[in-house]
């Protein structure tokens, strides 16, 4: 998942700002919720692009790759918070990718 190195830094910085607001006794504000949703949307876009790029020239159907990448991105944002998404390892992503590939018929 190359190409995502600058985004995690921005994501962590924005999440830290949201966490600081929560520490002020304001609880989870609409700003925090909006920030979390925005960061997750940014993750999905970045993840799907990196995922598709990783398969360029491998000989897999583009529509199937897009399906698997979208499935994985959607499952990851449901499972992890924005701060967790920023630090996901390939080992954390692999089971989700395998599950989505199986659902799309790309793996046994």
ABEGO torsion letter per residue (X at the ends): XBGAAAAAAAAAAAAAAAAAAAAAGAEBBAAAAAAAAAAAAAAAAAAAAAAAAAABGAGBBAAAAAAAAAAAAAAAAAABBAAAAAABBAAAAAAAAAAAAAAAGABX
